[in-house]
Amino acid sequence: MAAPTQVNDLSWLIGGPQGSGVDSSANVFARACAAGGLHVFGKREFYSNIMGEHSYFALRAHMNLVRSHIDSVNVLATFEAETLFRHARAVTDDGAIIYDPSLGKTRLSDIPTIEKRLRAELQTYLISHGVGETLDDMLAASKRRGVALVPIPFKDLLEQIADEFQIDQLSKITRVVNMLAVGASFGILGFDFAMMRASLEDVFRAKAKVVSMNAAGAQKAYDLARSLVPEFRYRLERVPRKEPRLFLTGSQATALGKLYGGMRFQTYYPITPASDESEFLEENEILDLDGHGLVPEAETPKDKAASMLVVQTEDEIAAVTMATGAALTGARSATATSGPGFSLMMEGIGWASINEVPLVITLYQRAGPSTGMPTRHEQGDLRFALHAGHGESPRIVLASGDFEECIRDGFLSFNLAERYQMPVIHLVDKALANSYATIAPPNLSDLRIDRGLVANGNNGYSKDNPYKRFDLGNGPVSARALLGQEGTIFWNTGDEHDEMGHITEDPGLRNAMMEKRFAKLDLAAKEIPQDVKLTYFGPKDAGTVIVSWGSTKGALLDALDRLWAEGAKVGYLHVRLMSPFPSAEVLAFLAKARRRIAVEMNFGAQLASVVREHTGVAMTHFILKYNGRPMSNTELYEALRSVGKGKAPKRTVLTRGA
């Protein structure tokens, strides 16, 4: 008996050479699904080169909220051979492959960009299925499993488009093949083509001819694919959307949080994956606040808008010091970088710390060390963020785990920086930064800008009662004056200093200043609400508790939904505040757990070591991954299930991902 049709629950993947437009095609597919009322989640994987190497985009579309990717693919769409060799095995037996039949004779050995390890693995797979090493052989092996093959003559369709739009050279429209693949995908899925048309108009809104050309080609591929596979198990259908939704990346979410938090100055030096945030901010430097701008008495809407300055500096040293200077003037200021750039910022961050400057650093984690894998995912910078720099300097460290946390932490970083007058490092990992998703607009009504203790006016300061920027007599947080503020004079230096800011090496003053700076961390630990520090999911009396952080949150929650449905009593402690570390709160959730499982995207289980350092509690099991590819909820579910059954070793290393 045929399996029932699966509606609005799809895993889709498109791939191609770097620079060939794969991201644009995935963007169109995702936006079309979102316009049709579906939830989407997509992850972007690409090599660290500009052109040529393999890149792909894996996307899920679903009736309900989607928080992570899975290993299997229901529809694989591509116009070139490498994607098929790399991903055909992941297609489900009832899935489909959209491909170019003219590439059938391409041999595995003809593709130099496939790694030796993978080539050997694919050769073994093809031999085990009794076929040769051509693309036709790979497709034949897939067809035997039940996979539907959807041959699309991309060149023929391009020639038709060229004739219709009077294009004299096919090379001018080669990127249209991506939209042909998208159109063919929607064709076999039976999705309303009007949604794709609307998505094209959204993505290419300033290019009417590009929209028309891509839409015409996609319609041809749509009709052809639908005629080739009129009955396909997977379908996408429009559903009514009852609430507004945001469609964004983690980088954009972080940027929006900063904007909402009143950021007025950001610096950066281009580096992957941090640049995406600053480039988004550059495109939105004038903020249309719908009449609620900083100058309500202005005559025109443009004048009522708020503005922000983004500066691309000559290097990361300039980026951190320029942002620090802006913060001294009173502007909410930040810089954004990734591992190697953060390394260059060490002395600048130390300078901000010793001068108690409210500086925000958004640190986008990627795979290291050194250059590492610039476009790949890892959570390897937790210890670095906590201890970076020579000497000892306090800092607050927040780590976001999903899109709403990116928005909230982008906002809160400025509040915390100004309230406690110290650098705040906001950790966002590559998987979260580069993923796309639909989310409901978060309710941020609880967020209010807190500028901390500011010296208002001259506060009666005089020669006999001078302003003391680093006052030791009124608690750890001193009133902060802005540069040029009337009646206030203070000095800034990278040396240890007295209350006025003058250099000193007096041992008593040194003790007092060190204790003052670190006492602010104790104050922050008392004042920061628990829901900012951590979140617990699952039964309170669970005998097994998972401890994790960052973007593993989505995959864990999706995997746990399956485990909870099976009756598993498993809890999940998601830690967000890393410094000051919420020791007592974490200990309360772990003290009675028989199994404690660390789930992290790094080699050394860094959060697990921080937990043990602060609470004395060690993890009993570790589920780790460090191959540069994010955890899927598929492999997490399997690993957690194995631990639950008592069949897992103490350390499980996940290895999936193309």
C-alpha positions in Angstrom: 0.0 0.0 0.0 1.3 3.4 -0.9 2.4 5.7 1.9 0.1 8.6 2.7 0.9 12.0 1.2 3.1 14.1 3.6 1.8 17.7 3.5 3.8 20.7 4.8 6.7 18.7 6.3 9.6 18.9 3.9 13.4 18.8 3.9 14.8 20.4 0.8 18.4 20.9 -0.3 20.0 22.8 -3.2 23.7 22.9 -4.1 26.1 24.3 -6.6 29.5 25.9 -7.0 30.3 28.8 -4.7 29.3 32.1 -6.4 26.7 30.5 -8.7 23.7 31.9 -6.9 22.8 29.1 -4.6 22.0 31.5 -1.7 19.6 33.5 -3.8 17.7 30.4 -4.9 17.4 29.2 -1.4 16.3 32.7 -0.3 13.6 32.6 -3.0 12.4 29.1 -1.9 12.3 30.0 1.7 10.5 33.3 1.2 8.0 31.6 -1.0 7.2 29.0 1.7 7.0 31.8 4.3 4.7 33.8 2.1 2.5 30.7 1.9 2.2 30.6 5.7 4.7 27.9 6.4 7.5 28.0 9.0 11.0 27.6 7.6 14.5 26.9 8.9 17.6 26.8 6.7 21.3 26.3 7.2 23.9 27.6 4.8 27.2 25.7 4.2 30.0 27.0 2.0 33.7 26.7 1.6 36.0 29.6 2.3 36.7 30.6 -1.3 35.0 33.1 -3.6 34.2 30.9 -6.6 34.1 27.3 -7.5 34.0 25.1 -4.4 30.8 23.3 -3.3 28.2 25.2 -1.4 24.7 24.1 -0.4 21.6 25.3 1.5 19.5 22.8 3.5 16.0 24.0 4.4 13.0 22.6 6.2 9.4 23.8 5.6 6.8 22.8 8.1 3.3 23.7 9.5 4.9 24.3 12.9 7.9 26.1 14.2 11.2 24.6 12.9 14.3 25.1 15.0 17.0 22.9 13.4 17.9 20.8 10.4 17.7 17.0 9.9 20.0 14.6 8.1 17.6 13.3 5.5 16.6 15.2 2.3 13.2 14.7 0.7 13.9 16.8 -2.4 17.5 17.4 -3.8 17.7 20.1 -6.5 20.7 21.0 -8.5 22.1 21.8 -12.0 25.6 20.3 -11.6 27.2 17.0 -10.8 29.1 17.5 -7.5 26.0 18.2 -5.5 24.5 14.9 -6.6 27.5 12.9 -5.8 27.8 14.5 -2.4 24.1 14.5 -1.3 22.3 11.8 -3.3 22.7 9.2 -0.5 20.9 11.5 1.9 17.7 11.5 -0.2 14.9 9.5 1.4 13.7 6.4 -0.5 10.4 8.2 -1.2 12.1 11.5 -2.2 13.1 13.1 -5.4 16.3 14.3 -7.2 16.0 17.2 -9.7 19.0 17.1 -12.0 20.5 17.9 -15.5 20.4 14.7 -17.6 23.2 16.1 -19.9 25.6 15.4 -17.0 24.9 11.7 -16.8 28.3 10.6 -18.1 30.3 12.7 -15.6 32.6 10.4 -13.6 33.4 10.8 -10.0 37.0 11.2 -10.9 36.1 14.2 -13.1 35.3 16.3 -10.1 38.6 17.6 -8.5 36.9 19.4 -5.6 35.6 16.2 -4.0 38.0 15.3 -1.1 40.0 12.1 -1.3 38.2 10.7 1.8 34.8 11.3 0.4 35.8 10.0 -3.1 36.9 6.7 -1.6 33.7 6.6 0.5 31.5 7.2 -2.6 33.5 4.6 -4.6 32.8 2.0 -2.0 29.1 2.9 -2.0 28.8 2.6 -5.8 30.6 -0.7 -5.8 28.4 -2.0 -3.1 25.4 -1.2 -5.3 26.9 -2.9 -8.3 27.2 0.2 -10.5 30.0 2.2 -12.0 31.3 5.7 -11.1 29.2 8.0 -13.4 26.5 10.3 -12.3 24.0 8.0 -14.1 25.2 5.2 -11.9 24.6 7.2 -8.8 21.2 8.1 -10.0 20.5 4.4 -10.9 21.4 3.4 -7.3 19.0 6.1 -6.0 16.2 5.0 -8.3 16.5 1.4 -7.1 15.7 2.7 -3.6 12.5 4.3 -4.9 13.8 7.8 -5.4 12.0 9.7 -8.1 14.3 11.1 -10.8 13.3 14.4 -12.3 15.4 15.3 -15.4 15.3 19.0 -16.3 17.1 20.1 -19.5 18.5 23.3 -18.0 20.3 24.4 -21.2 17.3 23.9 -23.4 15.2 26.0 -21.0 17.9 28.7 -20.8 17.9 28.9 -24.6 14.1 29.3 -24.6 14.4 32.1 -22.1 17.2 33.8 -24.1 15.0 33.8 -27.2 12.0 35.2 -25.3 14.0 38.0 -23.7 16.3 38.6 -26.6 19.5 37.7 -24.7 22.3 37.2 -27.2 24.6 35.1 -24.9 23.6 32.3 -22.5 26.5 33.2 -20.3 24.6 36.3 -19.3 21.8 34.3 -17.8 23.5 31.2 -16.4 22.3 32.0 -12.8 18.8 31.5 -13.9 19.4 27.8 -13.6 19.1 28.2 -9.9 15.5 29.5 -10.2 14.8 26.7 -12.7 15.7 24.2 -9.9 13.5 26.1 -7.5 10.6 26.1 -10.0 11.0 22.4 -10.6 11.0 21.7 -6.9 7.7 23.6 -6.4 6.3 21.8 -9.5 6.7 18.3 -8.0 5.5 19.6 -4.6 2.4 21.2 -6.1 3.0 24.5 -4.4 1.2 27.6 -5.6 3.6 29.2 -8.2 2.2 32.6 -7.3 4.2 32.4 -4.0 7.4 31.9 -6.0 6.6 34.9 -8.2 5.9 37.0 -5.1 9.2 35.8 -3.6 11.1 36.7 -6.7 9.6 40.2 -6.7 10.7 40.5 -3.1 14.3 39.3 -3.5 14.9 41.2 -6.8 12.5 44.1 -6.1 14.6 46.7 -8.0 15.2 44.6 -11.1 11.9 44.1 -13.0 13.5 42.4 -16.0 15.4 39.9 -13.7 12.1 39.0 -12.0 10.3 38.5 -15.3 13.1 36.4 -16.7 13.5 34.2 -13.7 9.8 33.8 -13.2 9.3 32.8 -16.9 12.1 30.2 -16.6 10.9 28.9 -13.3 7.3 28.5 -14.7 8.7 26.3 -17.5 10.6 24.1 -15.1 7.6 24.0 -12.7 5.3 22.8 -15.5 7.8 20.3 -16.8 8.6 18.8 -13.4 4.9 18.5 -12.6 4.2 16.6 -15.8 7.1 14.2 -15.1 6.1 13.5 -11.5 2.3 14.2 -11.2 2.0 12.2 -8.0 4.7 12.8 -5.4 4.5 11.8 -1.8 5.5 15.2 -0.5 3.4 18.3 -0.9 3.5 21.9 0.1 0.2 23.8 0.5 -0.6 27.3 1.5 -2.0 27.8 5.0 -3.5 30.9 6.5 -1.1 32.8 8.7 -2.7 34.2 11.8 0.2 36.3 13.0 3.0 38.4 11.5 6.4 36.7 11.2 10.0 37.8 10.8 12.2 36.0 8.3 15.8 36.7 9.2 19.3 35.3 10.0 21.0 35.3 13.4 23.3 38.1 12.2 20.3 40.2 11.3 18.5 39.4 14.6 21.6 40.5 16.5 21.8 43.7 14.5 18.1 44.4 15.2 18.6 43.9 18.9 21.4 46.4 18.9 19.3 48.9 17.0 16.4 48.4 19.4 18.9 48.9 22.2 19.9 52.3 20.9 23.2 51.6 19.3 24.5 54.6 17.4 28.0 53.5 16.4 29.6 50.3 15.2 33.0 49.5 13.9 34.3 46.4 12.1 37.0 45.0 9.9 35.7 42.5 7.3 35.9 38.9 8.6 33.7 35.8 8.2 31.1 35.3 9.6 30.9 38.6 11.5 30.8 40.9 8.5 27.2 40.0 7.7 25.9 41.9 10.7 27.8 45.1 9.9 26.9 45.0 6.2 23.2 44.7 7.2 23.6 47.7 9.5 25.3 49.6 6.7 22.2 49.0 4.6 20.0 50.3 7.4 21.9 53.3 8.9 18.9 55.5 8.7 16.2 54.2 11.0 12.6 54.9 10.0 10.9 55.1 13.4 7.6 56.1 12.0 7.6 59.5 13.6 9.0 58.3 16.9 12.5 59.6 16.2 15.0 61.5 18.3 13.7 64.8 17.1 9.9 64.8 17.4 9.7 68.5 16.5 11.3 67.9 13.1 9.3 69.0 10.1 9.9 66.0 7.8 9.8 62.2 8.5 13.4 61.9 7.3 14.5 64.4 10.0 12.5 62.5 12.6 14.4 59.3 11.8 17.3 58.2 14.0 20.7 57.5 12.4 23.6 55.3 13.1 27.2 55.3 11.9 29.0 52.1 10.8 32.7 52.4 10.1 34.9 49.9 8.4 38.3 50.4 9.9 41.8 49.5 8.7 42.1 46.6 11.2 40.6 45.2 14.3 42.9 47.2 16.6 41.4 50.4 15.2 37.9 48.9 15.4 38.0 48.2 19.1 39.7 51.4 20.0 37.5 53.6 17.8 34.4 51.9 19.4 35.8 52.6 22.8 36.4 56.2 22.0 32.8 56.5 20.8 31.6 54.9 24.0 33.5 57.5 26.1 31.4 60.2 24.4 28.2 58.6 25.5 27.2 56.9 22.3 26.1 53.3 22.6 29.0 51.7 20.7 30.0 48.2 19.6 32.3 46.3 17.4 31.8 43.0 15.7 34.4 40.4 14.9 35.4 36.7 14.8 38.2 34.7 16.3 41.4 36.1 14.6 40.0 39.6 14.8 39.1 39.2 18.5 42.7 38.1 19.1 44.0 41.4 17.8 41.6 43.3 20.1 43.0 42.1 23.4 44.9 45.2 24.5 42.1 47.4 23.4 39.6 45.4 25.4 41.9 45.5 28.4 42.1 49.3 28.0 38.3 49.5 28.0 38.1 47.4 31.1 40.7 49.3 33.2 38.9 52.5 32.2 35.5 51.1 33.0 34.2 51.9 29.5 30.8 50.4 28.4 32.0 48.7 25.2 30.1 45.9 23.5 31.9 43.3 21.4 29.9 40.9 19.4 32.1 37.8 18.9 31.0 35.5 16.1 32.5 32.1 16.7 33.9 30.0 13.9 36.2 27.0 13.6 39.8 27.7 14.7 42.6 27.8 15.7 44.4 30.4 13.6 42.6 30.8 10.3 41.0 27.4 11.0 37.9 26.9 8.8 36.6 30.5 8.4 33.1 29.6 7.0 32.5 26.6 9.3 30.8 26.3 12.7 32.2 25.8 16.1 31.7 26.8 19.7 35.4 27.0 20.5 35.7 30.6 21.9 34.0 30.3 25.3 37.2 30.1 27.3 38.8 32.7 25.1 35.9 35.1 25.7 36.1 34.5 29.5 39.8 35.0 29.9 41.1 36.9 26.8 43.8 39.5 27.5 46.8 39.7 29.8 46.2 40.4 33.4 42.8 40.1 35.0 39.9 42.2 33.8 36.2 41.7 34.5 33.8 41.4 31.6 30.2 40.2 31.2 29.7 37.4 28.7 26.4 36.5 27.1 25.9 33.6 24.7 22.8 33.6 22.5 21.1 30.3 21.5 18.3 31.3 19.1 17.0 34.2 17.1 15.0 35.8 19.9 18.0 35.5 22.2 20.1 37.3 19.6 17.7 40.2 19.6 17.4 40.3 23.3 21.1 39.9 24.0 21.9 42.5 21.4 19.7 44.9 23.4 20.8 43.8 26.8 24.5 43.9 26.1 24.3 47.8 26.1 22.3 47.9 29.3 24.7 45.6 31.0 27.8 47.5 29.7 26.5 50.8 30.9 25.0 49.7 34.2 28.2 47.9 35.2 30.6 50.0 33.2 32.6 47.2 31.7 33.0 45.4 28.4 30.3 43.0 27.4 31.2 40.2 25.0 28.2 38.8 23.2 28.8 35.3 21.8 27.0 34.2 18.6 28.1 31.1 16.8 28.4 30.7 13.0 25.5 28.2 12.7 23.1 30.7 14.3 24.6 33.7 12.5 24.1 32.1 9.0 20.9 30.2 9.5 17.6 31.6 8.2 14.3 31.1 9.9 10.8 32.4 10.4 9.9 33.5 13.9 7.0 35.4 15.5 8.0 39.0 16.4 9.2 38.7 20.0 7.4 40.6 22.7 10.1 43.0 23.9 7.8 45.1 26.1 9.9 44.1 29.1 13.0 45.7 27.7 13.9 49.3 28.8 17.1 51.2 28.1 19.2 51.5 31.3 22.1 53.9 31.0 23.4 53.2 34.4 24.8 55.7 36.8 25.5 58.9 34.9 26.9 62.2 36.2 24.1 64.6 35.4 25.1 68.2 34.9 28.1 69.2 36.9 26.5 67.8 40.2 28.1 70.6 42.1 31.6 69.6 41.2 34.3 72.2 42.1 38.0 72.5 42.8 37.3 71.5 46.4 34.9 68.8 45.4 36.3 67.5 42.1 34.6 64.9 39.9 36.1 61.5 40.5 35.6 59.2 37.5 36.9 56.2 39.5 35.4 57.1 42.9 36.2 54.6 45.6 33.8 55.9 48.2 30.4 55.1 46.8 30.3 51.5 45.8 31.8 49.7 42.9 30.0 51.7 40.2 31.1 55.3 39.8 29.0 58.1 38.2 30.0 58.1 34.5 30.7 61.5 32.9 30.9 61.9 29.2 33.7 63.5 27.3 33.3 67.2 27.4 30.6 67.2 30.1 30.6 70.6 31.9 32.3 70.6 35.3 33.9 67.2 34.9 37.5 66.5 34.2 39.1 63.0 34.2 42.0 61.2 32.7 42.1 57.9 30.8 45.2 55.8 30.6 46.1 52.1 30.1 48.0 52.3 33.4 46.6 51.7 36.8 45.2 55.0 38.1 43.8 56.8 41.1 40.2 58.1 41.4 40.8 61.0 39.0 42.5 58.8 36.4 46.1 59.8 37.1 48.7 57.0 36.8 49.7 55.3 40.1 51.6 52.3 41.3 50.6 52.7 44.9 50.0 49.1 46.2 47.0 50.2 48.3 45.3 52.0 45.4 46.1 49.0 43.2 44.2 46.7 45.6 41.3 49.1 45.9 40.9 49.6 42.1 41.1 45.8 41.4 38.6 45.1 44.1 36.3 47.9 42.8 36.3 46.6 39.2 35.7 43.0 40.2 33.0 43.9 42.8 30.9 45.0 39.8 30.7 41.4 38.7 29.4 40.4 42.1 26.8 43.1 41.8 25.8 42.0 38.3 25.5 38.4 39.5 22.9 39.5 42.1 21.0 41.9 39.9 20.7 40.1 36.5 17.4 38.2 36.4 17.5 34.4 36.3 15.7 34.2 32.9 18.7 36.0 31.4 21.1 33.7 33.1 19.6 30.4 32.1 16.5 28.5 31.0 15.4 25.0 32.0 13.3 22.8 29.8 11.6 19.5 30.8 10.6 17.8 34.0 12.0 19.3 37.2 12.7 15.9 38.7 14.5 14.5 35.7 17.2 12.0 36.5 19.0 13.0 33.3 19.9 16.7 32.7 21.6 18.0 29.5 23.8 21.1 29.8 24.4 23.1 26.7 24.7 26.6 25.2 24.5 28.5 21.9 22.9 27.3 18.8 22.6 23.6 19.9 19.4 24.8 21.6 17.2 24.4 18.5 18.5 20.9 17.6 18.2 19.9 21.3 14.7 21.1 21.7 13.6 19.3 18.5 15.3 16.1 19.5 13.8 16.4 23.0 10.3 16.8 21.7 10.7 13.3 20.2 12.2 11.8 23.4 9.6 13.4 25.7 6.9 12.0 23.4 8.4 8.6 24.1 8.2 9.2 27.8 11.8 10.0 28.5 12.4 12.0 31.7 15.2 14.3 30.5 15.8 17.9 31.4 17.8 20.5 29.5 19.6 23.4 31.1 20.4 26.1 28.6 23.1 28.5 29.9 23.2 32.0 28.5 25.1 34.1 31.0 28.7 32.9 31.1 30.2 35.7 33.2 29.4 36.3 36.0 28.6 32.6 36.0 25.3 31.6 37.7 26.9 29.0 40.0 24.1 28.6 42.5 21.4 28.4 39.9 23.2 25.9 37.8 24.0 23.7 40.8 20.4 23.7 41.9 19.4 22.0 38.6 22.3 19.5 38.5 22.8 18.5 42.1 20.3 15.6 42.1 20.7 14.4 38.5 22.2 10.9 38.1 23.2 11.6 34.5 24.6 14.9 33.4 25.2 15.3 29.7 27.3 18.0 28.1 26.3 18.8 24.5 28.7 21.2 22.8 30.2 22.0 19.4 33.9 21.9 20.5 36.6 19.4 21.3 37.1 20.2 25.0 33.6 20.5 26.3 34.3 24.0 27.4 31.1 24.8 29.2 31.3 21.5 31.0 34.7 22.6 32.4 33.3 26.0 33.4 30.4 24.3 35.2 32.8 22.0 37.1 35.1 24.9 37.9 32.2 26.9 39.5 30.1 24.2 41.0 32.3 21.2 41.5 29.8 19.1 39.5 31.3 17.0 36.6 29.4 15.7 33.6 28.9 12.0 33.3 28.6 12.0 29.5 29.7 14.2 26.7 28.2 14.6 23.2 30.5 16.7 21.2 31.0 17.7 17.6 33.9 19.6 16.0 33.9 18.8 12.3 32.6 22.3 11.4 29.1 21.2 10.6 26.2 22.0 13.1 24.5 19.3 15.0 21.3 18.0 13.4 18.4 17.0 15.6 18.6 13.6 14.0 22.0 12.7 15.3 21.3 14.4 18.7 18.2 12.3 19.1 20.1 9.1 18.4 23.0 10.0 20.7 20.7 11.0 23.6 18.6 7.9 23.2 21.8 5.8 23.3 22.8 7.5 26.6 19.4 7.0 28.0 19.5 3.3 27.3 22.9 3.0 29.0 24.6 2.0 25.8 26.7 5.1 25.1 30.4 5.6 26.0 31.3 8.5 28.2 32.3 10.6 25.2 30.3 10.5 22.0 31.6 12.4 18.9 29.1 13.3 16.2 30.5 13.3 12.7 27.7 13.9 10.2 27.5 16.7 7.7 28.7 17.3 4.1 
